Amino acid sequence: MKKIVSWLVLTLMVMSLVACSSNSSSGKDKKTLEVALWDENASDAVDASIEAFKKEHPDVEVNVTYTPFADYWTKLKTSLGGGSGPDVFWMNGPNFYQYSTQGLIKNLEPFISEDASFNKDTYFPAVVDLYSLEGELYAAPYFVDAVGLFYNKEIFDEAGVEYPDESWTWEDIKTAGEKLTNPDKGIYGYAAHTVSSQPGYYNLMHQAGGFVISDDKTTSGFNTPEAKEAFTFLKELQDKGISPSTQSQIETEVDQLFISNKLAMIPAINVKASTYTEELGDSVGVAPLPAGKQEATIVHGIGWAMNEKTKDEDLTWELVKYLSNEDGNRVIAETGFSIPAIKSMSDVWKESLPSLDLQVFIDAQESGAAYPVSKRTAEWQDVETKEIQAAFLGQQTIEEALENIGAEMNAILEEEQKE
């Protein structure tokens, strides 16, 4: 009897080992990494980088989740704060300080110092600086962006107006904008952004000779004569009907007006180039932003951040490298999505949409103004949005709005210095 029992036990153990072996070979024991971002237009490039990673790591599954930007940050911070969340995810400038100083993302410098294959010097300096805290990198640069003036050639031709070029100023926007505006056809000459800051008033504040936030992160640039000049210019364009009103911009995105042939000119980041070209074909052109007292465009970029609590940080670092290395940058360039963060890959992107003069955006990386950020960017941007929209919806004057923003922003920045 004992021999029979021993034989049964041995048989069950062997069967168990075979089953475990079968599970492993069938992929049930594969490691899994989670990736999160917000723009599905980047999916071709992201998928290609992940496939390259999986060839080297066949035992790893990589799941990608796309969340609309409006919900992305709330969902991300909730999951990270709860000790879970994606292993790798997109980071932007406005949220960087909050995530890096609250211990939600890993300092990448220890990995970089031991990995000769990752060289920070190959990337555009602006995006490296954007994602560095006290000189140490917290998000691997993926792509960069700048703002240019997109225009509809057909609307220009029909109105008999010459295309914009590098010589244009604010006065040219007003002069050409009036000629291009056609109320009978529902066509506006220009999009005077008051709902979106990066393609809109941030640029104008710098062009007027001012700033959004001082270099030392201690002073707001909103309660200044330069800011008043910028916002007065925007109001004039809306009051004259050259631009959709702020109420109209809230109800209908100006992007939709542009791709519907209802808007002659729109300041926009270069990420829009492929979408505009897909919708409008060769009728789309692009030029540098018209200058005010000086030339200026806001430059920004996206980085890949690593969850502070990722379970396998070495494996996660390998994925970060595949997404942000030269091959990853080449893919993002070839798809035409945006300017790759690695400088040497910018010419590849330039050739991806030959109908447009994409050099406009590459040049801006060398001379543009960095996207304004501080430790508590989200807080003062909330104030900024509320006050500006109140002014352009007729609830207060521009002067009152700018004074309120300046006062509240300065108070926030003062608190930052104490932290």
Number of C-alpha atoms within 10 A of each C-alpha: 6 7 8 9 10 11 12 12 12 12 11 12 12 12 12 12 11 12 12 14 12 13 13 13 12 10 13 11 14 14 14 15 19 16 24 21 23 18 13 13 13 17 17 13 22 21 16 17 24 21 14 16 19 16 10 10 15 13 15 17 15 16 12 18 13 13 16 11 11 9 10 15 16 10 13 18 15 12 13 20 13 9 13 16 21 21 27 25 22 19 25 17 20 20 16 24 21 17 20 21 11 9 14 18 24 20 20 18 15 11 15 17 11 9 10 8 10 16 12 14 10 15 23 20 16 20 28 23 15 25 26 19 15 7 10 15 22 25 30 28 33 26 27 27 24 27 28 24 21 26 24 25 20 15 22 21 12 9 14 12 15 10 15 22 13 12 11 16 18 16 13 14 21 18 13 22 25 18 16 25 23 18 12 6 9 11 22 26 30 30 28 27 24 24 20 15 15 22 25 22 22 24 28 33 25 25 26 20 17 23 22 23 20 13 12 7 17 17 20 22 20 27 21 17 15 20 26 20 18 24 22 14 18 22 21 14 22 21 12 14 19 29 29 25 22 23 13 11 19 14 9 12 13 22 18 12 19 24 18 12 18 22 28 27 28 26 24 23 22 25 19 16 21 19 16 22 17 11 14 17 13 15 17 22 21 27 23 25 30 24 22 20 14 13 21 24 30 26 25 24 25 21 26 25 31 27 23 20 17 22 13 12 16 11 15 20 20 14 25 28 20 21 28 26 23 21 17 25 29 24 23 29 25 21 18 24 24 29 30 33 32 26 19 14 21 23 17 19 24 22 16 17 17 10 15 20 15 25 16 20 26 22 12 21 23 12 13 21 21 19 21 20 21 22 20 18 19 15 14 21 16 12 16 21 16 14 22 23 19 17 18 21 13 10 12 14 14 21 17 15 24 23 16 18 24 23 14 16 27 21 15 20 20 14 12 14 10 6 6
